[in-house]
Amino acid sequence: MRDIRINLIEDLEKELILKKPSFLKRKAKLLFKILGIFIIICFLLFSKGFITEESLIKEMPKLSFWKGVARMIIFRENLLKGEISDRINILLLGMAGAEHEGAYLTDTVILFSFKPSQNKIALLSLPRDLLVPIPGYGLQKINTAYALGMSKEKDGGKLSSLVVSEILDLPVHYFVAIDFNGFEKIVDALGGIEIYVERSFIDTLYPGPNFSYRTISFEKGWQIMNGKRALEFVRSRHGTNNENSDFARMRRQQKVILAIKEKIEKIKILEEPEKVWQLFNIFSKYFKTNLEFDEIVRLGKLISKVEEKAILTKSLEVNENSPLKAETYNGMFVLVPKTGNFDEISKIAKDIFNL
């Protein structure tokens, strides 16, 4: 028997040349009917559980074009930006807030990356003194980008995301800007977090009310911290025992972020709609973000599967092996790339899951 092969696309292309418009119209309708049936079959498979959200991400590279189209249609409302490319980048920004001096200077700048196919998270901390080009403002410290964006367009997250995206040559899909009050309330709403303090230290220059200072201290070992205590832990800049640098502070900030994630998993917050809504209300009042509520919920479900050993952390510090060096620019202490460009820093960011 003769081998019969059917290729609707090729047949349709031939008919475009040889046949009359009425025949072409019937042929096109047939093609779209077949495609429609195929999409319906895919939808039924999904509804019966044969196609899962996880398989969408893991199997997408293996799919044919039409299968890819079908799954894109099925899942288009659920996918996060960056999910199809297998890397979701979220810029985390920590700042004082309206009630404090330097309200919109971001002392915390962390690129949070999530790789869905491998259930991995990477945290890359960028030093606040990093000198970067800011569109419309020239060379400035990276911690001023949010404030400059707020002063001009009332959108600091947009400008900060643009700056980080350009120096790292990576898309920044979302941002979350957190102020002191919101941070405290989130930690308290979770019932506190458990932190392991690597070494004891004392800070006699911790900011107090009315531009004063007060003394805080931490003892080595495990501690349960409420919101106020956790904030002191991540803000301290003048601690003894090698805890007096921004790089030490960046490591503490990463530690607290991971502790918050662990606490959310421990109390199974996604199984408590009221608690989720409470946290979302705190986000709405004290945080600024371009994540929608359903995106926050989906992201929470995805990262809840990440094991502790699959969380990678990296801080850009100043040492012999670092791509950065310290300089003075317009009378300011700044950090700049040793090579004069951001290529090495970009490579670290892009390859962070393989470091």
Rosetta blueprint (number, residue, H / E / L):
1 M L
2 R L
3 D L
4 I L
5 R L
6 I L
7 N L
8 L H
9 I H
10 E H
11 D H
12 L H
13 E H
14 K H
15 E H
16 L H
17 I H
18 L H
19 K L
20 K L
21 P H
22 S H
23 F H
24 L H
25 K H
26 R H
27 K H
28 A H
29 K H
30 L H
31 L H
32 F H
33 K H
34 I H
35 L H
36 G H
37 I H
38 F H
39 I H
40 I H
41 I H
42 C H
43 F H
44 L H
45 L H
46 F H
47 S H
48 K L
49 G L
50 F L
51 I L
52 T L
53 E H
54 E H
55 S H
56 L H
57 I H
58 K H
59 E H
60 M H
61 P H
62 K H
63 L L
64 S L
65 F H
66 W H
67 K H
68 G H
69 V H
70 A H
71 R H
72 M H
73 I H
74 I H
75 F H
76 R L
77 E L
78 N L
79 L L
80 L L
81 K L
82 G L
83 E L
84 I L
85 S L
86 D L
87 R L
88 I E
89 N E
90 I E
91 L E
92 L E
93 L E
94 G E
95 M E
96 A L
97 G L
98 A L
99 E L
100 H L
101 E L
102 G L
103 A L
104 Y L
105 L L
106 T E
107 D E
108 T E
109 V E
110 I E
111 L E
112 F E
113 S E
114 F E
115 K E
116 P H
117 S H
118 Q H
119 N L
120 K E
121 I E
122 A E
123 L E
124 L E
125 S E
126 L L
127 P L
128 R L
129 D L
130 L E
131 L E
132 V E
133 P E
134 I E
135 P L
136 G L
137 Y L
138 G E
139 L E
140 Q E
141 K E
142 I H
143 N H
144 T H
145 A H
146 Y H
147 A H
148 L H
149 G H
150 M H
151 S H
152 K H
153 E L
154 K L
155 D L
156 G H
157 G H
158 K H
159 L H
160 S H
161 S H
162 L H
163 V H
164 V H
165 S H
166 E H
167 I H
168 L H
169 D L
170 L L
171 P L
172 V L
173 H L
174 Y E
175 F E
176 V E
177 A E
178 I E
179 D E
180 F H
181 N H
182 G H
183 F H
184 E H
185 K H
186 I H
187 V H
188 D H
189 A H
190 L L
191 G L
192 G L
193 I E
194 E E
195 I E
196 Y E
197 V E
198 E L
199 R L
200 S L
201 F E
202 I E
203 D E
204 T E
205 L E
206 Y E
207 P E
208 G L
209 P H
210 N H
211 F H
212 S L
213 Y E
214 R E
215 T E
216 I E
217 S E
218 F E
219 E L
220 K L
221 G E
222 W E
223 Q E
224 I E
225 M E
226 N L
227 G H
228 K H
229 R H
230 A H
231 L H
232 E H
233 F H
234 V H
235 R H
236 S L
237 R L
238 H L
239 G E
240 T L
241 N L
242 N L
243 E L
244 N L
245 S L
246 D H
247 F H
248 A H
249 R H
250 M H
251 R H
252 R H
253 Q H
254 Q H
255 K H
256 V H
257 I H
258 L H
259 A H
260 I H
261 K H
262 E H
263 K H
264 I H
265 E H
266 K H
267 I L
268 K L
269 I H
270 L H
271 E H
272 E L
273 P H
274 E H
275 K H
276 V H
277 W H
278 Q H
279 L H
280 F H
281 N H
282 I H
283 F H
284 S H
285 K H
286 Y H
287 F E
288 K E
289 T E
290 N L
291 L L
292 E L
293 F H
294 D H
295 E H
296 I H
297 V H
298 R H
299 L H
300 G H
301 K H
302 L H
303 I H
304 S L
305 K L
306 V L
307 E L
308 E H
309 K H
310 A H
311 I E
312 L E
313 T E
314 K E
315 S E
316 L L
317 E L
318 V L
319 N L
320 E L
321 N L
322 S L
323 P L
324 L E
325 K E
326 A E
327 E E
328 T E
329 Y E
330 N L
331 G L
332 M E
333 F E
334 V E
335 L E
336 V E
337 P E
338 K L
339 T L
340 G L
341 N L
342 F L
343 D H
344 E H
345 I H
346 S H
347 K H
348 I H
349 A H
350 K H
351 D L
352 I H
353 F H
354 N H
355 L L
